[in-house]
Amino acid sequence: MFSPPLLSRRSLLFAALAAGPLAAWALPERTLQFPRDFGSHPELHTEWWYVTGHAKNAAGREFGFQVTFFRSRIDATQAMRSAFAAKQLVFAHAAVTDLEGRVLLHDQRIARAGFGVAQASEADTDVRIRDWSLVRENGVYAARIPAGEFALDLRFTPTQPVLLQGRAGLSRKGPEEAQASYYYSEPQLAAQGKLTLKGQPFEIAGKAWLDHEWSEALMHPEAVGWDWIGMNLDDGSALTAFHLRRADGSALWGGGSFRPRDGTARIFGDGEVHFDIVKTWTSPRTQAKYPTQWRVQTPSGNFEVRALLDDQELDSRGSTGGVYWEGLSDLLDAQGRRVGRGYLEMTGYAAPLRL
């Protein structure tokens, strides 16, 4: 997803946490308060705002896009008095999947917070690195990403209430209580704006999904990677499903949610979500074998996930991450009918994720 290569949002989370305390503490249950919790939480180690979506122009050309901003607290520098101490780092990455061109383009940014270079506001969503930004104003998100081979100038308007993941926004990510995060989603965002691809502008419209997550947790030592989906269904429903995998491919922990349009969310507990491989694709660069087609069983129905482009592999070994896959995918129902579209993320296939 960028040049030099990209970090998965979760790879970055756990890599950043590896530099923190050896033992994490369990997050307390709390009522999320908005708009405050749209903003940054610098007292916790790591946080991200993650937007994915799909859109097309008037001629029907289709694209996927991803914009992610991260904030990481560096414990070792917190007591330093120097204004130059890197107490908070801000990262960002962005990507575009061009289905017609059968290509994924990507870029990244990183900077220490402060000096007018990078920031993550505590009052509301307002994260910036130089000329990259994701800002929420009057209830609408705006992403401005002038990248190397592409540019995004998009607006995301909520059409549904915030979706609290887990137990009222406290989402378990492993068998230990400390392995949890505060986590909400905003599915079914109306996306609109301009995408520029190698100098060619496109006015596009479609749907997007936003995740905001912040945590103090460390990944369980038995986990080598995970598989995750966030899907906007055509009928207005929203599906989240994930599991963390052991080295033998078995599920260590899983969860997710399903919320029908204008309905109440069903939260999935551990053991209620099952991912079964249907088809794999082997990367010609890394020889990693990725499941680009899945059957996903949930308490709210059985689905199939199909990647719209097999080669959406991202190699971040040139920076601080590993190799992973993340890309635009379709969601099908049990009868094989397309019912939605969103993003699939898979880690730990090229090599176990190590911190």
Wavefront OBJ file of the C-alpha trace (Angstrom):
o trace
v 0.000 0.000 0.000
v 2.822 2.397 -0.306
v 6.289 3.092 -1.377
v 8.297 2.205 0.665
v 5.972 -0.691 1.501
v 3.012 -0.489 3.788
v 2.082 -1.513 7.295
v -1.157 -3.311 8.048
v -3.081 -1.242 10.567
v -3.016 -4.158 13.008
v 0.626 -4.990 12.242
v 1.456 -1.391 13.099
v -0.623 -1.585 16.257
v 1.196 -4.585 17.608
v 4.625 -3.464 16.426
v 4.119 -0.207 18.292
v 2.890 -1.980 21.387
v 5.928 -4.240 21.371
v 7.967 -1.175 22.323
v 5.706 -0.535 25.323
v 5.218 -2.282 28.676
v 5.675 -6.039 28.822
v 2.336 -6.498 30.593
v -0.831 -4.773 29.481
v -3.738 -4.018 31.792
v -7.366 -4.788 31.115
v -9.386 -1.864 29.811
v -12.399 -0.987 31.962
v -15.891 -0.978 30.526
v -17.007 2.588 29.894
v -19.685 4.461 28.024
v -18.266 5.954 24.862
v -19.048 9.657 24.630
v -19.385 11.447 21.298
v -18.043 13.655 19.849
v -15.181 13.265 22.369
v -14.489 9.628 21.454
v -14.330 10.496 17.760
v -11.045 12.125 18.779
v -7.669 10.851 19.927
v -6.861 9.007 23.183
v -3.158 9.717 23.774
v -3.138 8.027 27.196
v -3.382 4.634 25.457
v -0.647 3.117 23.343
v -2.100 2.834 19.884
v -5.060 4.044 17.901
v -6.280 4.084 14.319
v -8.959 5.636 12.136
v -9.497 3.350 9.163
v -11.707 4.107 6.146
v -12.329 1.627 3.326
v -14.791 1.848 0.507
v -15.805 1.271 -3.072
v -17.066 3.737 -5.642
v -17.474 4.271 -9.362
v -17.640 7.143 -11.803
v -20.477 8.026 -14.176
v -19.082 5.679 -16.828
v -19.150 2.762 -14.384
v -15.401 2.418 -13.753
v -15.006 0.901 -10.276
v -12.427 1.554 -7.565
v -11.650 0.514 -4.024
v -9.901 2.864 -1.612
v -8.365 2.805 1.835
v -7.229 5.649 4.126
v -5.759 4.905 7.562
v -4.267 7.202 10.200
v -2.472 5.791 13.254
v -1.344 7.330 16.522
v 1.265 5.577 18.697
v 2.363 6.639 22.185
v 6.075 6.082 22.907
v 6.437 5.311 26.621
v 10.218 5.678 26.721
v 10.013 9.389 25.877
v 7.100 10.479 28.096
v 9.318 11.838 30.893
v 11.585 13.778 28.550
v 11.332 17.563 28.724
v 12.670 18.280 25.273
v 10.127 19.575 22.788
v 11.868 17.376 20.222
v 11.129 14.135 22.102
v 8.930 11.869 19.971
v 6.166 11.268 22.532
v 3.494 10.505 19.954
v 4.019 9.259 16.411
v 1.445 9.681 13.673
v 1.429 7.323 10.687
v -0.803 7.211 7.653
v -1.266 5.045 4.640
v -3.569 5.070 1.652
v -4.315 2.781 -1.276
v -6.458 2.584 -4.399
v -7.577 -0.597 -6.144
v -8.267 0.046 -9.824
v -10.424 -2.865 -10.979
v -10.264 -1.936 -14.668
v -6.488 -1.595 -14.596
v -6.136 -4.663 -12.305
v -3.660 -2.842 -10.091
v -3.218 -1.684 -6.469
v -1.467 1.649 -5.819
v -0.290 2.746 -2.384
v 1.614 5.379 -0.394
v 2.480 6.286 3.241
v 3.491 9.035 5.658
v 5.085 9.092 9.139
v 6.012 11.949 11.499
v 6.250 12.817 15.177
v 3.316 14.815 16.519
v 3.871 18.531 16.928
v 5.615 21.447 15.228
v 2.659 21.823 12.884
v 3.742 18.698 11.007
v 1.446 16.047 12.487
v -1.432 16.002 14.960
v -4.287 13.911 16.337
v -6.902 16.071 18.036
v -8.560 14.880 21.257
v -11.750 16.878 20.631
v -12.956 15.143 17.450
v -11.571 13.292 14.437
v -8.837 15.565 13.120
v -5.663 13.703 12.184
v -3.046 15.147 9.879
v 0.429 14.536 8.529
v 1.657 17.437 6.445
v -0.806 17.658 3.526
v -2.633 14.399 4.354
v -5.711 14.691 6.566
v -8.869 13.017 7.850
v -11.191 15.530 9.506
v -14.745 15.295 10.846
v -16.668 18.579 10.661
v -20.424 19.119 11.001
v -20.825 15.353 11.151
v -19.110 14.694 7.787
v -15.645 13.215 7.301
v -13.267 14.641 4.700
v -10.148 12.800 3.527
v -7.521 14.653 1.506
v -4.646 12.457 0.385
v -2.301 13.828 -2.314
v -0.161 10.703 -2.786
v 2.468 9.695 -5.315
v 0.562 8.027 -8.172
v -2.924 8.930 -6.980
v -4.867 11.480 -4.958
v -8.067 11.273 -2.925
v -10.355 14.173 -2.064
v -13.382 12.413 -0.602
v -16.270 13.108 1.771
v -17.990 10.467 3.893
v -21.471 11.229 5.226
v -23.007 8.984 7.919
v -26.375 7.457 7.069
v -26.718 5.327 10.223
v -25.875 5.576 13.934
v -22.455 4.598 15.273
v -22.069 0.815 15.647
v -20.471 -0.143 18.981
v -18.445 -3.330 18.560
v -18.070 -5.918 21.334
v -19.689 -5.132 24.676
v -20.911 -1.549 24.260
v -17.673 -0.621 22.506
v -15.220 -2.831 24.431
v -14.100 -5.511 21.977
v -12.166 -8.615 23.062
v -9.279 -9.656 20.799
v -8.046 -12.716 22.680
v -8.593 -15.142 25.564
v -7.046 -12.802 28.157
v -9.001 -9.799 29.459
v -6.114 -7.456 28.650
v -6.437 -8.342 24.965
v -9.182 -5.866 24.148
v -9.784 -2.504 22.541
v -12.347 0.260 22.487
v -13.883 -0.091 19.033
v -16.735 1.387 17.039
v -17.608 1.366 13.355
v -19.524 3.680 11.044
v -20.776 1.478 8.183
v -22.825 2.559 5.192
v -21.122 5.937 4.842
v -22.114 7.758 1.650
v -18.848 8.406 -0.202
v -18.413 11.123 -2.805
v -15.610 13.184 -4.306
v -12.617 13.049 -6.601
v -10.057 10.305 -7.193
v -7.058 11.132 -9.365
v -5.190 8.183 -10.839
v -1.831 8.906 -12.490
v -3.004 12.400 -13.376
v -6.480 11.384 -14.601
v -9.358 12.728 -12.452
v -12.531 10.765 -11.722
v -15.635 12.049 -9.949
v -16.825 9.059 -7.947
v -19.629 8.043 -5.590
v -20.187 4.924 -3.518
v -20.113 3.531 0.015
v -17.504 3.490 2.756
v -16.845 2.016 6.188
v -14.960 3.627 9.089
v -13.375 1.808 12.036
v -11.929 3.674 15.022
v -10.067 1.601 17.563
v -7.736 2.350 20.486
v -5.999 -0.039 22.827
v -3.342 -0.878 25.393
v -3.317 -4.575 24.510
v -0.700 -7.013 23.286
v -1.507 -9.776 20.803
v -1.737 -13.273 22.283
v 1.595 -15.144 21.830
v -0.088 -18.119 20.110
v -1.557 -15.936 17.358
v 0.378 -15.867 14.076
v -2.120 -13.725 12.145
v -5.785 -13.005 11.538
v -8.535 -12.737 8.933
v -11.044 -9.846 9.111
v -13.929 -8.526 7.005
v -15.979 -5.329 7.130
v -18.879 -5.484 4.660
v -21.576 -3.002 3.640
v -24.582 -5.006 2.470
v -26.758 -3.688 -0.357
v -29.864 -3.724 1.870
v -28.224 -1.375 4.402
v -27.002 -4.066 6.805
v -23.422 -4.227 8.097
v -21.297 -7.330 8.771
v -18.046 -7.565 10.733
v -16.260 -10.882 11.298
v -12.746 -11.822 12.375
v -10.637 -14.565 13.852
v -7.062 -14.808 15.056
v -5.216 -17.943 13.902
v -2.715 -20.257 15.517
v 0.216 -21.695 13.555
v -1.837 -24.797 12.637
v -4.591 -22.615 11.149
v -7.054 -23.173 13.981
v -8.959 -20.228 15.425
v -7.579 -18.791 18.655
v -10.279 -16.153 19.079
v -13.081 -14.746 16.975
v -15.920 -12.288 16.949
v -17.808 -9.660 14.990
v -21.285 -8.253 14.561
v -24.265 -7.983 12.238
v -26.589 -4.997 12.226
v -29.615 -4.890 9.921
v -30.667 -1.559 8.499
v -32.627 0.354 11.179
v -32.134 -2.608 13.535
v -30.239 -3.689 16.635
v -26.767 -5.164 16.265
v -26.151 -8.831 17.043
v -22.699 -9.150 18.622
v -20.832 -12.392 17.925
v -18.908 -14.085 20.712
v -15.832 -16.274 20.523
v -16.634 -19.574 18.789
v -19.631 -18.172 16.898
v -17.734 -17.218 13.730
v -16.055 -19.744 11.421
v -13.856 -19.062 8.386
v -13.409 -21.901 5.841
v -11.089 -21.632 2.847
v -12.633 -22.072 -0.618
v -9.875 -20.861 -2.958
v -6.284 -19.660 -2.612
v -3.959 -17.478 -4.658
v -0.173 -17.733 -4.532
v 1.841 -14.536 -4.697
v 4.495 -14.639 -7.429
v 6.686 -12.344 -5.310
v 6.598 -13.954 -1.859
v 5.109 -17.413 -2.627
v 2.618 -16.773 0.200
v -0.677 -18.592 -0.328
v -3.675 -16.391 0.526
v -7.307 -17.525 0.760
v -8.946 -15.077 -1.649
v -12.293 -16.837 -1.335
v -13.855 -17.804 2.003
v -17.009 -19.250 3.474
v -17.867 -17.346 6.645
v -20.433 -18.785 9.058
v -22.036 -16.423 11.575
v -25.088 -16.513 13.857
v -26.727 -14.065 11.419
v -26.203 -16.167 8.300
v -23.662 -17.918 6.123
v -21.755 -15.959 3.507
v -19.020 -16.208 0.918
v -16.274 -13.613 0.496
v -14.581 -13.263 -2.896
v -11.673 -10.960 -3.668
v -12.293 -8.749 -6.696
v -8.563 -8.733 -7.461
v -6.351 -11.591 -6.299
v -3.166 -9.536 -6.177
v -3.847 -7.111 -3.348
v -0.761 -8.204 -1.395
v 1.211 -5.530 0.442
v 4.898 -5.926 1.299
v 6.004 -3.750 4.224
v 9.315 -5.498 4.974
v 11.155 -2.409 3.805
v 9.776 -0.456 6.766
v 8.628 -1.933 10.087
v 5.992 -4.451 9.021
v 5.647 -7.793 7.319
v 3.776 -8.996 4.275
v -0.006 -9.098 4.306
v -3.067 -8.941 2.031
v -5.850 -6.378 2.164
v -8.327 -5.558 -0.538
v -11.717 -4.982 -2.085
v -14.023 -8.027 -2.000
v -17.614 -9.027 -2.681
v -19.977 -10.659 -0.192
v -22.338 -13.412 -1.404
v -25.201 -15.089 0.415
v -25.681 -18.855 0.870
v -27.351 -19.052 -2.573
v -24.375 -17.404 -4.289
v -26.057 -14.037 -4.843
v -23.992 -10.897 -4.385
v -25.362 -9.045 -1.368
v -22.601 -6.612 -0.451
v -19.072 -5.337 -0.854
v -16.264 -4.352 1.488
v -12.731 -5.173 2.565
v -10.905 -8.359 3.554
v -7.629 -8.297 5.527
v -5.330 -11.312 6.028
v -2.022 -11.442 7.919
v 0.470 -14.129 8.880
v 0.511 -16.041 5.584
v 3.907 -15.034 4.229
v 5.401 -15.532 7.719
v 4.028 -15.583 11.274
v 3.494 -12.109 12.665
v 6.276 -11.493 15.188
v 6.616 -8.569 17.554
l 1 2 3 4 5 6 7 8 9 10 11 12 13 14 15 16 17 18 19 20 21 22 23 24 25 26 27 28 29 30 31 32 33 34 35 36 37 38 39 40 41 42 43 44 45 46 47 48 49 50 51 52 53 54 55 56 57 58 59 60 61 62 63 64 65 66 67 68 69 70 71 72 73 74 75 76 77 78 79 80 81 82 83 84 85 86 87 88 89 90 91 92 93 94 95 96 97 98 99 100 101 102 103 104 105 106 107 108 109 110 111 112 113 114 115 116 117 118 119 120 121 122 123 124 125 126 127 128 129 130 131 132 133 134 135 136 137 138 139 140 141 142 143 144 145 146 147 148 149 150 151 152 153 154 155 156 157 158 159 160 161 162 163 164 165 166 167 168 169 170 171 172 173 174 175 176 177 178 179 180 181 182 183 184 185 186 187 188 189 190 191 192 193 194 195 196 197 198 199 200 201 202 203 204 205 206 207 208 209 210 211 212 213 214 215 216 217 218 219 220 221 222 223 224 225 226 227 228 229 230 231 232 233 234 235 236 237 238 239 240 241 242 243 244 245 246 247 248 249 250 251 252 253 254 255 256 257 258 259 260 261 262 263 264 265 266 267 268 269 270 271 272 273 274 275 276 277 278 279 280 281 282 283 284 285 286 287 288 289 290 291 292 293 294 295 296 297 298 299 300 301 302 303 304 305 306 307 308 309 310 311 312 313 314 315 316 317 318 319 320 321 322 323 324 325 326 327 328 329 330 331 332 333 334 335 336 337 338 339 340 341 342 343 344 345 346 347 348 349 350 351 352 353 354 355
